Amino acid sequence: MFDETLRIALIYIHVIAATVWIGGSLTVALVLVPVSRRIQPPGAGPRFLREAARRFSRIGWVMLLVLVISGIGILDRSGIDFDVLTGSRFWGTEIGKVLAIKSSLIGLMIVMTYVHDFILGPRIADALEGLEPGQRPPPQVAIERRRLIALARLNVLLMLSIAALGVMMFRGVPG
């Protein structure tokens, strides 16, 4: 009884963390970035976006940590403990294959999020903040900005794919 209650609590925490993480990422991409481009005076938008992104980045990394910890707990409470994970037969099962793909995508997404949040994002924000109102960014900044946008979009696709794989782990692979 306690194990099932704990498993359900972990699933609840996992779903809430995923909602905050994915919803926050979509809000930044679909609302804050476009709004920041229209903020006056010129140059104020990048500062606004940088502060908003910093704030969400902290929340996002905490949610990612909560997702990893609760995900491990859910696996354990579902009978997929360390002994099962280290056994060779598990990885040949449907759930094992889905978990392998999901884990690989999570690793890739963590690396991409790190590059976005701690390397490209701050570098571009610094370059944009140094511009005079109305001044266009140098070509290299424009190129890096397009890379950052592409990275963010790919990350959102990874997030949604990871969520879908999580559902498949416990509801089955369609088809």
Secondary structure, DSSP 8 states (H G I E B T S, - for coil): -HHHHHHHHHHHHHHHHHHHHHHHHHHIIIIIHHHHTT-SSTTHHHHHHHHHHHHHHHHHHHHHHHHHHHHHHHHHHTT--HHHHTSTTGGGSHHHHHHHHHHHHHHHHHHHHHIIIIIIHHHHHHHHHTS-TT----HHHHHHHHHHHHHHHHHHHHHHHHHHHHHHHHH----
